[in-house]
Amino acid sequence: MTHAEARHWMVDGLRLSGLAWGPEDGTPVFALHGWMDHAGSFQVVAPRLHGCRVVALDLSGQGHSANRAAHATYNIWDDLPQIAGLLDQLGWDDCVLLGHSRGANISALFAAALPEKVRAFVAIESLVPEPSDDTVVATLRAFLQQTRRQSARPARCFPTREGYIDRRIAQGSSRRTADALAERALEETPGGFRLRGDPRLFACSALKLTLNQVEDVLRAIRCPVLNIWATEGILQSRPRLADLVRDAESLIPDYERVEIPGDHHLHLDADAAGRIARETLAFLDRRDVR
């Protein structure tokens, strides 16, 4: 990681950790990572955002941040109060939100709920949560069953660091991505390399948003939005999400879409990260929000 500063905060009784790059007086950029990733996923793109102060958070239960209490949950809206509290601690009246995948979904909810806090939103490889057709009862049942099962499971442990890398590759990540994420995702113990992520993150959400609710979120986003997609990313395999992206052009007043060669973690590739940074800085300059 290039010139990354380790940061730690206490918010709502949770010890949160993260990384920061760039000058203290730079354009404030708050970065949120994807599911089972961490702040280190921005290690390639953040140093390229020249003139910006990028603060990337390890969301609770991931990276070096603490797990939530035993009775707490990991729904995407559960992070919103901590994000608001952390922005207060940083002394940022508003900021640019930079979100990847699940982090983009969380960012969209935050931008919709507190528009005065967000001057622009850059979403990589997602935009909003995909709507669900499942019934409330079926979703709640899955949440209860999976949360109880995951809570009883110990954290996954790999005999070697390479074991974690091999597993991520088997799940579809490139070796570049798996290797870049390994250090902050793992804790070395006498028994091997323990996955830091809370097992409860593998459980179903308690509720999922409907199509109408997702469209309400899109309508409520008032800041300029730059939506970056990978040519070999998730959009090609999720037609319903693709429909929502097309709708975003009419539902969000100021929306731009860019496609960049790469996979779902394209922001960890040097060439793609350079393009992301250039597109982001040019976008912020066009909107005069730097």
C-alpha positions in Angstrom: 0.0 0.0 0.0 1.5 3.4 -1.0 1.8 5.9 1.9 -1.3 4.5 3.7 -1.9 5.8 7.2 -3.5 3.4 9.7 -6.4 5.0 11.4 -8.6 4.0 14.4 -11.8 5.4 15.9 -14.4 4.6 18.5 -18.0 5.0 17.2 -21.0 3.8 19.1 -18.8 1.6 21.3 -17.3 -0.1 18.3 -13.6 0.2 17.5 -13.4 0.9 13.8 -10.2 0.9 11.8 -9.2 2.1 8.4 -6.6 3.6 6.1 -6.0 7.1 4.8 -4.1 8.6 1.9 -3.4 12.1 0.7 -3.2 15.6 2.3 -5.3 16.4 5.3 -6.7 19.5 3.5 -7.5 17.6 0.3 -11.0 17.0 -1.1 -12.7 14.6 1.5 -13.4 11.2 0.0 -14.9 8.5 2.2 -14.4 5.0 0.7 -16.5 1.9 1.6 -15.4 -1.6 0.4 -17.3 -4.6 -0.8 -18.5 -7.7 1.1 -15.8 -9.5 3.0 -13.1 -7.1 1.7 -11.6 -4.2 3.7 -10.1 -0.7 3.4 -7.1 -2.2 1.6 -9.2 -2.8 -1.5 -8.6 0.9 -2.2 -4.8 0.7 -1.9 -4.2 1.0 -5.7 -6.8 3.7 -6.6 -6.6 5.9 -3.5 -3.0 7.2 -4.1 -4.0 8.1 -7.6 -6.8 10.5 -6.5 -4.4 13.4 -6.4 -5.5 16.3 -4.3 -7.9 14.2 -2.3 -7.9 13.0 1.3 -9.2 9.5 1.0 -10.3 7.7 4.2 -11.2 4.1 3.7 -13.1 2.3 6.4 -13.0 -1.3 7.5 -16.7 -1.8 8.0 -17.6 -3.5 11.3 -16.8 -7.2 11.3 -14.3 -6.9 8.5 -10.6 -6.0 8.2 -9.3 -4.7 11.5 -12.6 -3.3 12.8 -14.4 -5.0 15.7 -17.2 -7.4 15.3 -20.7 -6.3 16.3 -22.2 -7.4 19.6 -23.8 -10.9 19.7 -27.3 -9.5 19.4 -26.5 -7.1 16.5 -26.9 -7.6 12.8 -25.1 -6.9 9.6 -27.9 -5.5 7.4 -26.6 -2.8 5.0 -28.4 -0.1 6.9 -26.8 -1.0 10.2 -23.5 0.7 9.1 -25.2 4.1 8.4 -25.1 5.5 12.0 -21.4 4.6 12.3 -20.7 6.3 9.0 -22.5 9.5 10.2 -20.6 9.4 13.5 -17.3 8.9 11.8 -17.8 11.8 9.4 -18.4 13.9 12.5 -15.2 12.7 14.1 -13.3 13.5 10.9 -14.8 17.0 11.0 -16.2 16.7 7.5 -19.5 18.6 6.9 -19.8 16.7 3.7 -17.7 14.4 1.5 -17.5 12.5 -1.8 -18.6 8.9 -1.2 -16.6 6.2 -3.1 -18.1 2.8 -2.8 -17.3 -0.6 -4.3 -20.0 -3.3 -4.6 -21.7 -3.7 -1.2 -20.0 -0.5 -0.2 -21.7 1.3 -3.1 -25.1 0.0 -1.9 -24.4 1.3 1.6 -23.3 4.6 0.1 -26.4 4.9 -1.9 -28.6 4.5 1.2 -26.5 7.1 3.0 -26.7 9.6 0.1 -30.4 9.2 -0.1 -31.0 9.5 3.7 -28.6 12.4 4.3 -28.1 14.2 1.0 -26.6 17.3 2.8 -23.6 15.1 3.8 -22.7 14.0 0.3 -21.4 16.3 -2.4 -20.8 13.5 -5.0 -21.1 9.7 -5.2 -18.8 7.4 -7.1 -20.1 3.9 -7.3 -17.9 1.1 -8.6 -19.5 -2.2 -9.7 -22.9 -1.6 -8.1 -25.3 1.3 -7.4 -28.1 0.1 -5.2 -29.1 -3.2 -3.7 -30.9 -5.5 -6.1 -34.6 -5.7 -5.2 -36.0 -9.0 -3.9 -39.2 -10.8 -4.8 -39.0 -13.0 -1.7 -41.7 -12.7 0.8 -40.9 -11.0 4.1 -41.6 -14.3 6.0 -39.2 -16.3 3.8 -36.5 -13.7 4.2 -36.9 -13.5 8.0 -36.8 -17.3 8.2 -33.6 -17.5 6.2 -32.1 -14.7 8.4 -32.9 -16.5 11.6 -31.7 -19.9 10.5 -28.5 -18.6 8.9 -27.6 -16.2 11.6 -27.9 -18.9 14.3 -25.9 -21.3 12.2 -23.1 -18.8 11.4 -23.0 -17.5 15.0 -22.1 -21.0 16.2 -19.3 -21.4 13.6 -15.7 -20.5 14.5 -13.9 -18.2 12.1 -12.5 -19.9 9.1 -8.8 -20.8 9.4 -6.4 -21.6 6.6 -3.2 -23.6 7.2 -1.3 -21.1 5.1 -1.8 -17.6 3.5 -1.8 -19.3 0.1 -4.8 -21.4 1.2 -6.9 -18.2 1.5 -5.6 -17.0 -1.9 -6.5 -20.4 -3.5 -10.0 -20.3 -2.0 -10.7 -16.7 -3.3 -9.4 -17.8 -6.7 -11.8 -20.8 -6.7 -14.6 -18.4 -5.9 -13.9 -16.2 -8.9 -11.3 -13.7 -7.8 -8.1 -13.1 -9.7 -4.8 -14.0 -8.1 -4.0 -10.2 -8.1 -7.1 -9.5 -6.1 -6.7 -12.4 -3.6 -3.1 -11.6 -3.0 -3.8 -7.9 -2.5 -6.6 -8.5 0.0 -4.9 -11.3 2.0 -2.8 -9.3 4.4 -5.6 -7.3 6.0 -8.2 -10.1 5.7 -6.1 -12.6 7.7 -4.7 -12.8 11.2 -1.9 -15.2 11.8 -2.4 -17.4 14.8 -0.6 -20.5 16.2 -3.2 -22.6 14.4 -2.9 -20.9 11.0 -4.3 -17.9 9.2 -7.7 -16.9 10.6 -10.2 -15.0 8.5 -10.9 -11.8 10.3 -14.4 -11.4 8.8 -17.3 -12.1 11.2 -19.0 -15.4 10.1 -22.4 -13.7 10.6 -21.7 -11.7 7.4 -22.4 -14.9 5.5 -26.0 -14.9 6.8 -29.0 -13.5 4.9 -30.3 -10.0 5.7 -33.3 -9.7 7.9 -35.2 -7.8 5.2 -34.5 -7.0 1.6 -35.7 -4.0 -0.3 -38.5 -4.2 -2.8 -38.3 -2.7 -6.3 -40.4 0.3 -5.2 -38.1 0.9 -2.2 -35.0 0.7 -4.4 -36.5 3.2 -6.8 -37.3 5.5 -3.9 -33.6 5.4 -2.9 -32.6 6.4 -6.4 -35.0 9.3 -6.6 -33.7 10.6 -3.2 -30.1 10.8 -4.4 -29.6 14.5 -5.2 -25.8 14.6 -5.6 -24.0 14.0 -8.9 -23.3 10.2 -9.4 -20.6 8.6 -11.4 -21.3 4.9 -11.9 -18.3 2.8 -13.0 -18.7 -0.7 -14.3 -16.2 -3.4 -15.3 -16.5 -5.0 -18.8 -16.2 -8.4 -17.1 -18.0 -7.5 -13.9 -21.3 -8.4 -12.3 -23.6 -6.4 -14.5 -23.4 -9.0 -17.3 -24.8 -11.7 -15.1 -27.5 -9.7 -13.3 -30.2 -8.6 -15.7 -32.4 -7.1 -13.0 -29.5 -4.9 -11.8 -28.9 -3.9 -15.4 -32.5 -2.7 -15.7 -32.1 -0.6 -12.5 -29.0 1.0 -13.9 -30.9 2.0 -17.0 -33.7 3.4 -14.8 -31.1 5.4 -12.8 -30.6 7.7 -15.8 -34.1 9.0 -15.4 -34.4 8.7 -11.6 -31.1 10.4 -10.6 -31.0 14.0 -11.8 -27.2 14.0 -12.5 -26.0 10.5 -13.4 -23.1 9.4 -15.5 -22.1 5.9 -16.4 -18.6 4.7 -17.5 -17.4 1.2 -18.5 -13.7 0.2 -17.9 -12.0 -3.0 -18.9 -11.6 -5.4 -16.0 -13.3 -7.7 -13.5 -15.3 -7.0 -10.3 -12.2 -5.9 -8.4 -10.9 -3.7 -11.3 -9.9 -1.0 -8.8 -7.1 -3.3 -7.6 -5.6 -3.4 -11.1 -3.1 -0.6 -11.8 -4.3 0.3 -15.3 -8.0 0.2 -14.4 -7.3 2.1 -11.1 -5.6 4.8 -13.1 -8.5 5.1 -15.3 -10.9 5.2 -12.4 -8.9 7.9 -10.7 -8.8 10.0 -13.9 -12.5 9.6 -14.5 -13.3 10.4 -10.9 -11.2 13.6 -10.8 -12.5 14.8 -14.1 -16.1 14.2 -12.9 -15.5 16.1 -9.7 -14.0 19.0 -11.6 -16.9 19.1 -14.0 -19.3 19.3 -11.1 -17.1 21.8 -9.3 -17.1 19.8 -6.0 -13.4 19.7 -5.4 
